[in-house]
Amino acid sequence: MSYIANSDRYSKMDLRRCGNSGVRLPLLSLGLWHNFGGVDDVQEYRKMAIHAFDSGIFHFDLANNYGPPPGSAEENFGSILKDDLKGYRDELIISTKAGFDMWEGPYGEWGSRKYLLASLDQSLKRMGLDYVDIFYSHRYDPDTPLEETMGALASAVNHGKALYVGISNYPPEETTQAINILNKLGTPCLIHQQKYNMLHREPEEGLYDVLESKKVGSIVYSALAQGILTSKYIGGIPQDSRASRESGFLTKDELTDDVISKAQKLNWLAQDRGQSLAQTALVWCLRDPNITSVIIGPRNMKQLEDNIRSLGNLDFSDQELEEIERILNT
Ligand SMILES: NC(=O)c1ccc[n+]([C@@H]2O[C@H](COP(=O)([O-])OP(=O)(O)OC[C@H]3O[C@@H](n4cnc5c(N)ncnc54)[C@H](OP(=O)(O)O)[C@@H]3O)[C@@H](O)[C@H]2O)c1
């Protein structure tokens, strides 16, 4: 039987405007970096995508290299679209990116026009789409003129293959330059995607000022520090966790005594708020109204449901915020 979306879905999650654009995003977006690849459980990730949409999450974040193997998350998402979500295409904000290593040779990564536009064509084919909603340059390329990289993003829009463009992992100064170039090209930068969480505060050192002053949206990834900001590592490394999988993205070396002790204290604080640590860590990122959305990366339905329930308590008292800073700074 074909899928019919929950008719209540838009009453379930607040939206925030993305910079000064016409785009509004749900407070939580669903990321497909891990858990949606060729090695993952097809039943589980299908359920997650559908449950997310039924819960008001209509933004799905992908990249050319998501898997593993690279490209398989886009293929799998394409199949979910074809089987279930296709009738809802005009409600979805689907993003993809190019920048990291994807195929051999000099045009398989970084920021050349040749790589970005070839990669976008490949992504569209894998997902079975005519266009994506947001096409990102996934990282700043110091060896390619920014004019070329931004020109490629603008071409993607001019060719009807993307509706909006974004940049990810760009430092503050290069972000300013990229935004200025895109404005000149008549294709404004919609959004910047950056790593931000309680343990990683770098965007506060300049990037967030740039985005606020330029009125560009801001979407956060790794809000749970890939799982460190949950209670899972407090008693050791669970068997099915990201750190145990040794994919190279979250290494056991990162789970230092200091970090685990902070997670333990933050977990007590979260419990006092009536939340899991994962929930508190997610909504902590949303305390700044300039953050448009947080991209969640759940591995299963239980985690997805836990993440969504975080929106039940978005408020922090001054005392709680001070206590979080105290824990992080000890
Ligand atoms: N632009 C970029 O360069 C970039 C980089 C990274 C990510 N992203 C985007 O951001 C998305 C999220 O990134 P991320 O995966 O690093 O996010 P994250 O939320 O920091 O980490 C996700 C991991 O946290 C654990 N987790 C999630 N919810 C949990 C819960 N309720 N309870 C216990 N554990 C929970 C799971 O780990 P276990 O598997 O151990 O259970 C899950 O795999 C990606 O899918 C991608 O779309 C973008």
The ligand as a MOL file (V3000), in Angstrom:
LIG
                    3D

  0  0  0     0  0            999 V3000
M  V30 BEGIN CTAB
M  V30 COUNTS 48 52 0 0 0
M  V30 BEGIN ATOM
M  V30 1 N 28.9450 19.2110 6.5090 0
M  V30 2 C 29.7060 18.3200 7.0670 0
M  V30 3 O 30.9450 18.2840 6.8700 0
M  V30 4 C 29.0760 17.2920 7.9830 0
M  V30 5 C 29.8920 16.4930 8.8140 0
M  V30 6 C 29.2810 15.6000 9.6680 0
M  V30 7 C 27.8930 15.4880 9.6930 0
M  V30 8 N 27.1230 16.2450 8.8490 0 CHG=1
M  V30 9 C 25.6360 16.1070 8.8250 0
M  V30 10 O 25.1230 16.0710 10.1520 0
M  V30 11 C 24.4370 14.8470 10.3920 0
M  V30 12 C 24.6030 14.4320 11.8300 0
M  V30 13 O 25.9930 14.2670 12.1290 0
M  V30 14 P 26.4740 13.2530 13.2400 0
M  V30 15 O 26.0950 11.8830 12.8200 0
M  V30 16 O 27.8940 13.5470 13.5460 0 CHG=-1
M  V30 17 O 25.4990 13.6950 14.4610 0
M  V30 18 P 25.5280 13.3970 15.9970 0
M  V30 19 O 24.1250 13.6140 16.4410 0
M  V30 20 O 26.5910 14.1670 16.6810 0
M  V30 21 O 25.9130 11.8490 16.1380 0
M  V30 22 C 25.0330 10.8280 15.7390 0
M  V30 23 C 25.3350 9.5950 16.5680 0
M  V30 24 O 25.0010 9.8740 17.9370 0
M  V30 25 C 24.3920 8.7500 18.5200 0
M  V30 26 N 23.0250 9.1150 18.8980 0
M  V30 27 C 22.1320 9.8910 18.2280 0
M  V30 28 N 21.0130 10.0560 18.9270 0
M  V30 29 C 21.1830 9.3620 20.0790 0
M  V30 30 C 20.3800 9.1300 21.2060 0
M  V30 31 N 19.1780 9.6910 21.2830 0
M  V30 32 N 20.8600 8.3620 22.2060 0
M  V30 33 C 22.0850 7.8020 22.1290 0
M  V30 34 N 22.9020 7.9820 21.0800 0
M  V30 35 C 22.4420 8.7540 20.0600 0
M  V30 36 C 24.4410 7.6330 17.5100 0
M  V30 37 O 25.6790 6.9630 17.7160 0
M  V30 38 P 25.8340 5.3620 17.7240 0
M  V30 39 O 25.8840 4.9810 16.3000 0
M  V30 40 O 27.1050 5.1670 18.4740 0
M  V30 41 O 24.6250 4.8110 18.4650 0
M  V30 42 C 24.4890 8.3760 16.1900 0
M  V30 43 O 25.0760 7.6160 15.1690 0
M  V30 44 C 25.0210 13.8840 9.3640 0
M  V30 45 O 24.1680 12.7960 9.0700 0
M  V30 46 C 25.2200 14.7940 8.1770 0
M  V30 47 O 23.9820 14.9820 7.4970 0
M  V30 48 C 27.6970 17.1450 8.0120 0
M  V30 END ATOM
M  V30 BEGIN BOND
M  V30 1 1 1 2
M  V30 2 2 2 3
M  V30 3 1 2 4
M  V30 4 1 4 5
M  V30 5 2 4 48
M  V30 6 2 5 6
M  V30 7 1 6 7
M  V30 8 2 7 8
M  V30 9 1 8 9
M  V30 10 1 8 48
M  V30 11 1 9 10
M  V30 12 1 9 46
M  V30 13 1 10 11
M  V30 14 1 11 12
M  V30 15 1 11 44
M  V30 16 1 12 13
M  V30 17 1 13 14
M  V30 18 2 14 15
M  V30 19 1 14 16
M  V30 20 1 14 17
M  V30 21 1 17 18
M  V30 22 2 18 19
M  V30 23 1 18 20
M  V30 24 1 18 21
M  V30 25 1 21 22
M  V30 26 1 22 23
M  V30 27 1 23 24
M  V30 28 1 23 42
M  V30 29 1 24 25
M  V30 30 1 25 26
M  V30 31 1 25 36
M  V30 32 1 26 27
M  V30 33 1 26 35
M  V30 34 2 27 28
M  V30 35 1 28 29
M  V30 36 1 29 30
M  V30 37 2 29 35
M  V30 38 1 30 31
M  V30 39 2 30 32
M  V30 40 1 32 33
M  V30 41 2 33 34
M  V30 42 1 34 35
M  V30 43 1 36 37
M  V30 44 1 36 42
M  V30 45 1 37 38
M  V30 46 2 38 39
M  V30 47 1 38 40
M  V30 48 1 38 41
M  V30 49 1 42 43
M  V30 50 1 44 45
M  V30 51 1 44 46
M  V30 52 1 46 47
M  V30 END BOND
M  V30 END CTAB
M  END
